[in-house]
Amino acid sequence: MGELARKAEVSKRTIDYYTKIGLLLVAETSASNYRLYSEEAFKDIQFIEKCKKLNMCLVDIKERLELRRREDAMTNEEEICFKQAELLRKHMERLEVEIKDLKPIFEQLNEHSKLEISKQISPQSMALIQSLMILIN
């Protein structure tokens, strides 16, 4: 708390008060029961101090902080989703290349072998198609 107070140029009592009323969130508590704050806490203090200069009450500041945190969480979830979608797209491209490479070989197999291979692939293919349809729709 002392390090955060120095860095943010506020008193320890201010940090303690902001924490008690829920403006600041404690990242974790040390073994010796010290409150540890994340880098976000410093940004939150800067935001709180700017809002106070605009004569906003602490209740309104708290609402804005909570809204900001929800937006940040949503942005992170969106980023993760976009990254996962990109990985999925690349993986599907690799599968498409593999299928194109295997198609001529598959076509040369006898009917019994084709049927056996199809039996192995079909359930997984259907599950994949259903999953993709859910994701797309």
N, C-alpha and C positions, 0 to 999 in steps of 0.2 A: 504494500500500500504506500509506503514512504517513497519508493522509487517512482511509482506512478504519479504521486502528488507532485514530486519535484519536476518530473517531465511535463506534466500538464499545467504546472504553475498554479495549483490549488492546494488548499490545506488538506491534511489527513482527515480532519473532521468533516470536510466537504465530501471527500470520497466515502467516508463511513456513512454519512447521511444519504448520499446518492444510492449507495448499496442498500441501505435499510428500506428506502422507499421504492426500490426496484428500477431505478434509472441505470444503474451499473450492475452488470452480471459478473459474478465471481466465476472464473474459469475452473479453478480447483482450490482445494485447501491443502496446505503442506502438512507434513507429519507433525510439525510443532504448532499446528492450528493457525498458521498465517494464511490470509486470503491472497490468492494469486489471481492476477487479472491478465487477460489476453491483450493483444495489440488493439483489438476492437474497442476495448474499454477506453483507451486513450482517444480514439476517434470519437467515441460517444461523449467523452468529457468536452472535447472541442465543440461538438455539436450542441451540447447542453449550454455551454457558455455563450455561444453565438445566439442561441434562442433566448437566453436570459437578457442579452443586450437588446433584443427586440421586444422586451417586456412580456415575454410569454410566461404563463404560469407553469409550474412544474407538472401539473396534471396534463396539460396540453403537450408539453415536451415529452412526457412519458408515452403518450399516445403516438406521437410522431416517431419516437425511437422504436416502439414496437412495430409500427408500420414499416419502417426502414428495415428492421430485422427480418420481417416476413418477406419483403421484397428481395432482400439479399439471399435468403434461403431459397426462394423461388428461382432466382437467377442461377444459383449454384445447381439446383435440380435441373434446370433447363440446359445448362452447360453440360452436365453429366449426360443427359439424354441425347443431346446433339453429338457428343463424342462417341457414345455407344452406337448411335445410328450410323455414324461414319465408319466405325469399326465393322459393323454389320454389313454395310454396303461393300466395303473392301473384301470382306470374307465371301460375300455372295459373288463378287466378280471372280475371285479365285476358283470358287466352285463351278462357275460357268465355264471357265477355261478348262477345268478338269473334265467336265461333262463333254465338252467339244472334243477333247483329246480321246476320251473313252468311247465316244459314239461309234466311230468306224470299227473299233475292236469288238464292241458289243454286237454290232450288226453282223459280224462274221461268225458269231457263236451259233450253235444249234439251238433249236427251240426249247429243249429241256433246260439248258444252261441259262438261256434268257429268262425263262420262267422262274428259275431258282433265284437268280440275281434280283429280279423284280420283286419277288416275295420278301427278300431281305430289305430292300430299299423302300418299298411302298409305305409301310406304317410310319417310318420316320419322315418320309416326304410329305405325307398327309398332315402329320403333326406340325411340320415346319410351315406348310402352306396355311394351316389354320392360325398358327401364331402370327404369321406375317399379315394375314387378313385382319386379325384383331388389332395389330399395331397400326396398320394403315387406316382402318376405319375407326 
